[in-house]
Amino acid sequence: YIHPLYRDAFKLELKAIKKVRDEMGLKNVWVMIPMVRTVWEAERVIELMAEEGLKSSRDFKIWAMAEVPSIALMIDEFSKYFDGFSIGSNDLTQMILGIDRDSDLLSSMGYFDERDEAVLKAMSMIIRGAKRNGRTVSICGQAPSYYPEIVEFLVREGIDSISVNPDAVISTRRIVAGIERKILLESLSNIRSRGKSIKNKGFE
């Protein structure tokens, strides 16, 4: 987006977005920047958007796809430029583990696995960092559609929304509801335990 050879094309895209919002009245159209690699790249993209009259506001948000390890490592810095992040679990897994996700050989050996501890740690860093900075965070990718344990992990980490395949929407909503109920019951149990502990200390 920021290379001089692509500058005119990017500005044309921005003009189209502005026209859709301002002339057609579709204010629900926001922007998500894919494959953001560095903080200086993020800064430059935001500058180019501002030049075309597209700035973050109450009814216009600028998000970034979180699919490169650098976003996990520098989430506080990236949060200065974006209103939210969407974790691209497929690309993030590929980048973290350094594998070709389209390789049948590697897949058959179990290398491409979004449940890998390193991938989950990166997701946690993104979610917690985004929340720490008051940013919204979601996920898109195959993982939540296929692995209920990842759904539970994401909910417990505090993710705001989960994108899944159409055929997995109902089952995933049920899973999320069950997890939220489990978390609530765990919280109530902890409160009761603390209450009993305080009460017992009162009799000492």
C-alpha positions as CSV (number, residue, x, y, z in Angstrom):
1,Y,0.0,0.0,0.0
2,I,2.8,2.4,0.8
3,H,5.1,1.7,-2.1
4,P,5.3,4.6,-4.7
5,L,4.4,2.1,-7.5
6,Y,1.1,1.3,-5.8
7,R,0.4,4.7,-4.3
8,D,-2.2,5.8,-7.0
9,A,-4.0,2.4,-6.8
10,F,-4.2,2.7,-3.0
11,K,-5.5,6.2,-3.2
12,L,-8.1,5.1,-5.7
13,E,-9.3,2.4,-3.3
14,L,-9.5,5.1,-0.5
15,K,-11.5,7.4,-2.7
16,A,-14.0,4.5,-3.5
17,I,-14.4,3.9,0.2
18,K,-15.0,7.5,1.0
19,K,-17.5,7.7,-1.9
20,V,-19.4,4.7,-0.6
21,R,-19.6,6.2,2.9
22,D,-20.2,9.9,2.0
23,E,-22.3,9.7,-1.2
24,M,-24.0,6.4,-0.8
25,G,-24.5,6.8,3.0
26,L,-23.1,3.4,3.9
27,K,-21.5,4.5,7.2
28,N,-21.1,0.9,8.3
29,V,-18.2,0.4,5.8
30,W,-15.0,0.4,7.8
31,V,-11.4,-0.6,6.7
32,M,-9.2,-3.5,7.7
33,I,-5.6,-3.3,6.6
34,P,-4.1,-6.8,5.9
35,M,-0.6,-8.1,6.5
36,V,0.7,-5.2,8.5
37,R,4.4,-5.9,9.3
38,T,6.0,-3.0,11.0
39,V,4.9,0.0,13.1
40,W,6.3,2.5,10.6
41,E,4.3,0.8,7.9
42,A,1.2,1.2,10.0
43,E,1.9,4.9,10.6
44,R,2.4,5.5,6.9
45,V,-0.8,3.8,5.9
46,I,-2.7,5.9,8.4
47,E,-1.1,9.0,7.0
48,L,-2.1,8.1,3.5
49,M,-5.7,7.4,4.6
50,A,-5.8,10.8,6.4
51,E,-4.7,12.5,3.2
52,E,-7.8,11.2,1.5
53,G,-10.1,12.3,4.4
54,L,-10.4,8.9,6.1
55,K,-9.6,9.2,9.8
56,S,-10.6,7.1,12.7
57,S,-13.8,8.5,14.3
58,R,-16.9,7.5,16.2
59,D,-18.5,6.0,13.1
60,F,-15.4,5.0,11.1
61,K,-12.9,2.5,12.5
62,I,-9.6,1.3,11.1
63,W,-8.6,-2.2,11.9
64,A,-5.5,-4.3,11.2
65,M,-5.3,-8.0,10.4
66,A,-3.1,-9.6,13.1
67,E,-1.4,-12.3,11.0
68,V,2.3,-11.5,11.4
69,P,4.2,-12.3,14.6
70,S,5.5,-8.7,14.9
71,I,1.9,-7.5,15.8
72,A,1.9,-9.9,18.7
73,L,5.3,-8.7,19.9
74,M,4.5,-5.0,19.4
75,I,0.8,-4.9,20.1
76,D,1.1,-1.9,22.4
77,E,2.8,0.1,19.6
78,F,0.3,-1.0,16.9
79,S,-2.6,-0.1,19.2
80,K,-1.7,3.5,18.8
81,Y,-2.7,3.4,15.1
82,F,-5.6,0.9,14.9
83,D,-9.0,0.7,16.6
84,G,-9.1,-3.0,16.5
85,F,-7.4,-6.2,15.4
86,S,-8.6,-9.4,13.7
87,I,-6.4,-12.4,14.2
88,G,-5.8,-14.3,11.0
89,S,-5.2,-17.6,12.6
90,N,-4.2,-19.4,9.3
91,D,-1.5,-17.0,8.3
92,L,-0.4,-16.4,11.9
93,T,0.2,-20.2,12.3
94,Q,2.1,-20.3,9.1
95,M,4.3,-17.4,10.1
96,I,4.9,-18.5,13.7
97,L,5.8,-22.1,12.8
98,G,7.5,-21.2,9.5
99,I,5.6,-23.8,7.4
100,D,3.7,-23.8,4.1
101,R,0.1,-24.4,5.1
102,D,-0.7,-25.7,1.6
103,S,1.9,-28.4,1.9
104,D,0.2,-31.8,2.0
105,L,3.3,-33.4,3.3
106,L,3.7,-31.0,6.3
107,S,0.0,-31.1,7.1
108,S,0.0,-34.9,7.1
109,M,2.8,-34.8,9.7
110,G,0.8,-32.4,11.9
111,Y,3.0,-29.4,11.5
112,F,0.2,-27.0,10.6
113,D,-1.7,-26.8,13.8
114,E,-3.4,-23.7,15.1
115,R,-3.5,-25.3,18.6
116,D,0.3,-25.3,18.8
117,E,1.5,-23.7,22.0
118,A,3.5,-21.0,20.3
119,V,0.5,-20.0,18.2
120,L,-1.8,-19.8,21.2
121,K,0.7,-17.7,23.1
122,A,0.8,-15.2,20.2
123,M,-3.0,-15.1,20.1
124,S,-3.0,-14.5,23.8
125,M,-0.5,-11.6,23.5
126,I,-2.6,-10.0,20.8
127,I,-5.9,-10.4,22.7
128,R,-4.6,-9.2,26.1
129,G,-2.5,-6.4,24.5
130,A,-5.5,-5.1,22.5
131,K,-7.8,-5.2,25.6
132,R,-5.1,-3.5,27.6
133,N,-5.1,-0.6,25.1
134,G,-8.9,-0.4,24.9
135,R,-9.0,-2.0,21.4
136,T,-11.4,-4.5,20.0
137,V,-10.2,-7.9,18.9
138,S,-11.7,-10.7,16.9
139,I,-10.5,-13.8,15.0
140,C,-11.1,-15.1,11.5
141,G,-9.7,-18.4,10.2
142,Q,-10.4,-22.1,10.3
143,A,-9.5,-22.8,13.9
144,P,-12.7,-21.9,15.8
145,S,-14.8,-23.8,13.2
146,Y,-13.0,-27.1,13.9
147,Y,-11.6,-27.0,17.4
148,P,-13.9,-26.3,20.4
149,E,-10.9,-26.1,22.7
150,I,-9.6,-23.1,20.7
151,V,-13.1,-21.5,21.1
152,E,-12.8,-21.9,24.9
153,F,-9.3,-20.6,24.9
154,L,-10.3,-17.5,23.0
155,V,-13.4,-16.8,25.2
156,R,-11.3,-17.2,28.4
157,E,-8.6,-14.8,27.0
158,G,-11.3,-12.2,26.4
159,I,-11.8,-12.0,22.7
160,D,-14.7,-9.8,21.5
161,S,-16.0,-11.8,18.6
162,I,-15.3,-15.0,16.7
163,S,-15.7,-15.6,12.9
164,V,-16.6,-19.1,11.8
165,N,-17.7,-21.0,8.7
166,P,-21.5,-20.7,8.1
167,D,-22.1,-24.4,8.9
168,A,-20.4,-23.9,12.3
169,V,-22.3,-20.8,13.5
170,I,-25.0,-22.6,15.6
171,S,-22.7,-25.1,17.1
172,T,-20.1,-22.4,18.0
173,R,-22.7,-20.2,19.6
174,R,-23.8,-23.1,21.8
175,I,-20.1,-23.8,22.7
176,V,-19.6,-20.2,23.6
177,A,-22.7,-20.1,25.7
178,G,-21.6,-23.2,27.5
179,I,-18.1,-21.8,28.1
180,E,-19.5,-18.5,29.4
181,R,-21.8,-20.4,31.8
182,K,-18.8,-22.5,33.0
183,I,-16.8,-19.3,33.6
184,L,-19.6,-17.7,35.6
185,L,-20.0,-20.8,37.7
186,E,-16.3,-20.9,38.4
187,S,-16.4,-17.2,39.4
188,L,-19.3,-17.9,41.8
189,S,-17.4,-20.9,43.3
190,N,-14.3,-18.8,43.8
191,I,-16.4,-16.1,45.5
192,R,-18.0,-18.6,47.8
193,S,-14.6,-20.1,48.7
194,R,-13.2,-16.7,49.5
195,G,-16.3,-15.9,51.6
196,K,-15.9,-19.2,53.6
197,S,-12.2,-18.4,54.1
198,I,-12.9,-14.9,55.4
199,K,-15.6,-16.3,57.7
200,N,-13.4,-19.0,59.1
201,K,-10.6,-16.4,59.8
202,G,-13.2,-14.4,61.8
203,F,-13.6,-17.3,64.2
204,E,-9.8,-17.7,64.8
